[in-house]
Amino acid sequence: MNKKVFLWIALLFLLAFRPLAGHAADGADPHAEDRKQLLQIFSDIENGINEQNIERMVAQMDENATVIWLNAEASRGHAEIKAYYKRMVGSGEAILKKYTTKAKVGAPARFFGDIAVADGTMADEFLPIRRDAFKLNSNWSVTCAKRNGQWKIVHLHLSANVFNNNLLDEVKQLVWYAGAGGLLAGLVLMFGIGRLTRGKK
């Protein structure tokens, strides 16, 4: 093959594949390091819940962060967030002995400058002080802000399906039992009244 022709073929080959190389470079995630930091925050929050360690949870939050809890109550700032958690989980007058969760990220975080938004699901287990344990599937969404090179949670929202969940199923079952018990009691009462009426005759 002529050396000049070979050089032209080699040049055309390089030009043909150069755009592909450019796309591969462009495909690198510019937020790869940010995602690592956010996943660490996610892990610390999950572990903080499972350890009943509110200090570990709050350490991942901005001092003015807002949390919307599963009962729709809002806590603003570290002091309110800690007060709510200590009122709900612990001993004495608290509602729960323990609260654990297994959380999953629904999709990669979305970035809007120095703001990141993510969401996912949680499989929660609650151990109340005055009743048996129960499980509840819930959802979460979080907004984080990057300040001085560090990501912090500024808004955390927890929510559950109020129209279809384990607690509602439990209430429906109790209503059914109560209805069946009432019907049985009514039949027994009617039978007793019938016996008394016949006895008088």
Secondary structure, 3 states (H helix, E strand, C coil): CCHHHHHHHHHHHHHHHHHHHHHHHHCCCCCHHHHHHHHHHHHHHHHHHHCCCHHHHHCCEEEEEEEECCCCCEEEHHHHHHHHHHHHECCCCCCEEEEEEEEEECCCCEEECCEEEEEEEEEEEEEECCCCCEEEEEEEEEEEEEECCEEEEEEEEEEECCCCCHHHHHHHHHHHHHHHHHHHHHHHHHHHHHHHHHHHC
